[in-house]
């Protein structure tokens, strides 16, 4: 069964300050992204967080990619 990114990335104002988490758990998307940015192998992340699934890591990356895909408007200065 394939779960979409938005089913894996959840938001709850009463949990982790409303920050995006994974499947309602207290594992924040940012924490997973920080580990990946620090070059921690996916296998090690999955071992450290037994409730995490490989698809959760992919969902974090997809979520991050979608967040930066918006155009940035700047004012021209003269």
Secondary structure as UniProt FT lines:
FT   HELIX           5..8
FT   STRAND          9..10
FT   TURN            13..14
FT   HELIX           16..18
FT   STRAND          21..22
FT   TURN            23..24
FT   HELIX           29..37
FT   TURN            38..39
FT   HELIX           42..48
FT   TURN            50..51
FT   HELIX           54..67
//
